[in-house]
Amino acid sequence: MKQFGYTALLRDDPKLIAEYREHHRHVWPEVLEFNARRGVLGCKIFLLGRRLFMYLTVNDDFDPSNNLGPPPGQAPQVEKWDRLMREKYLEPVPESASGETWTSMELICDS
C-alpha cells in the first residue's frame, strides 16, 4: 500500500466552494468505481479556506504519473466529473507546474 498527498485551490467564491462541498457529499458512482478499478483504496479531501489537501491510499501497482486522470474516451462520466471540477472549481497552487491542477506534495514525515 502507498500513500500520496496533493494540493490545489478552490476558486475564491463562497457559492462555488459550497457547490464543490456538495458535489463531494454525493460523488458520482462512476467516479468511485473508476477509482477502485485503478487501485485507489481510499481518497480523503481536506479543506482549509480555499486550500485543498487530497490524501490517496492506493495499491502497490498504482502509478501516479499514469493514474491521476481518466484515460481519454474510456470513462466518459469520469471525464465529465474531472472536467467539471478542474474548469469550474479548481485552481492550481502557485507551486504547480504549467497545466497541473492537483500538485503532488512531498512526504517529509512518516512515523
Secondary structure, 3 states (H helix, E strand, C coil): CEEEEEEEEECCCHHHHHHHHHHHHCCCHHHHHHHHHCCEEEEEEEEECCEEEEEEEECCCCCHHHHCCCCCCCCHHHHHHHHHHHHHHEECCCCCCCCCCCEECCCCCCC
